[in-house]
Amino acid sequence: MHRPDDAARTLAHALMKDAATAALAAIHPETQAPCVSRIAFAATPDGAGLSLISGIALHCQALRADPRASLLIGEVSARGDPLNQPRLTVHARARFYDRPPAKLSGLRAFWLSRHPKSKLYIDFADFVFVRFEIVGANLYAGFAKAYALAPNDLKVDNVTDI
């Protein structure tokens, strides 16, 4: 793994900012095996990740039991070798906002600006926001371009939490 340079940081920021979904890996609360699910995703202005998930989903139960998580961010293009396309693995800790989304007006507005179709279910009683606080990341930017990133490499200057 290489130390990140400005180009790597810029690519990691772009992958996070552009992502509408991510693959979430969490630890199954009963079997302790990894479980993976696709989730809706948005990068917060301060460089964390955010999702709106249902409490009845296995990944929600898994994150409540063990907040350690990984997110795989980056879409595969139909052209070219998928293993040579950029992707970002984010290692994070999940933090739940245990108030209904309707009571979190700033978060709710931010989420709806990125996922307007979620207006259909955002106020269902079982849905909660989950913030993914980054503890590290690995950027794979193409052949022989692998970088280990620290949380500060993914932060954007001069912004505050939502």
N, C-alpha and C positions, 0 to 999 in steps of 0.2 A: 504494500500500500504506500502511496505517495502522500506527502504533506500537501494540503490543498493550496492552490494558487488562486488568484483573482478569477481566472477563467472557470476553475472548478466551482468556486463559490457562486459565481453568476449562473452557471448551469444548474446547480442544486437549487438556488432560489427560483429559477424559472420552472423547474420540474414541480416544485411545491406549489408555486403560485398558479400554474396552469392545471393542476390536478383537480378533477371533479370526483374521482373515485380513488381508492387505494385498496390493496389487499392487506388485511389485518391479520396478524398472527398473534394468538393468545394461548394461554395454557388452559386446557380443559379442566374444569374444577373437580371432576371425579376421577378421570383416568390419568391426569397430568400429562397427557399427550398434547403436542401442538395442534391447534385447530385454526383453520384459515377461513376467512370470509371476505367478501367484497363489501366495502362500505362507501357511503357518500363521504366526501372529504372536502375540506377547505383549509388553506393555510391562513393563520391569523396574521395580522399586521406585525406582531412581535416575533414571528418565526415559529410558532407552535402549530400543531395540527388540531383540527376540530371536526367532530362528527355528531350527527343526530342519530341515536339508535334506540331501538325498542327494547324495553326491559325484558321482554319475553324471548329475545334472541339469545342463543347460546353464547355468542361473543360478549354480550353485555354481562351475563352471569359470570363468564370466565374473567372478565376484567374487574368485576367487583370482588372476586375471590383472590385475584392476583393481578395487580395493576401493571405488571411488566408486559410490554407489547412491542411488536415490530410492525412497521408499515412498509409495503413495497409500493413505490410511486414511480410512474412512468408508463406511458402507453406504448404498445408495440405497433409499429407501422407495418403496413402490408408489404412494403418494399424493403429489400435488404435483409441482412442477417439479424434476427431478433437479439442475438447475444452480443451484437456490436452496437446496439442502440442504447442510449443513456437511460439509466434507472437509478433510483435512490432508495436505499434501505435505511429507514429511520428507526432507531431504538428509542423507546419512550416509556414514560409512566403515565397511565391513564388517571385523570382526575375528573370525577363526576360533578356536574352542576345539578344538585338534587332538588332544584326548584323547577317547577313547570316552565317550559319555554316561554309561555305567555307572560310570566313574571320577570323574564330576563330580556327586556325590550331591546337593549343594544345587541346582544348576541342573536336574538331572533331576527332583527333587521339585517344584521351582517349575513346570517345564514341564508335568509330568503333572497338576498341580493345575488348569491351564488347558486342557490338551488331553489328557484321560484316554484317549481312543481311540488316541492315539499310542503307548500301551503295547504295541501289537501290533508296532511296528517300531522303537521308539526305540533298541533295542540291536543293530540290524543294523549290520554292520561299516562300511557306507558312509555312515552318518548322522553328522552333526556339528552342533554348535550354532554359530550365527553371531550375533554381537552387532552391532547397528547403532548406532554412536556418532554422535550427532546433531551436525551442524555448522550447521544452520539449518533453518527450516521456513516454510511459507506456509500460513496458515489462510484458507480461504474459508468464511465463516460465513453467507452468504446474499447477497442482492443488495446491492452497494456496500459489503460488509463483508469486506475483504481485509486481512490482517495479515501482516507479516514478523516472525517469531519467532526469537530467538536460542536457543542451547542452554539457557541458564539459565531461559528462559521455560517450558521443558518439564520441568525438574527438580522433584522433590518434596523438600521440606525434611526434614531429619532421617532420611534413609534411607541405607543403604549398599548397595554392589553385592552381588549374590548370590554 
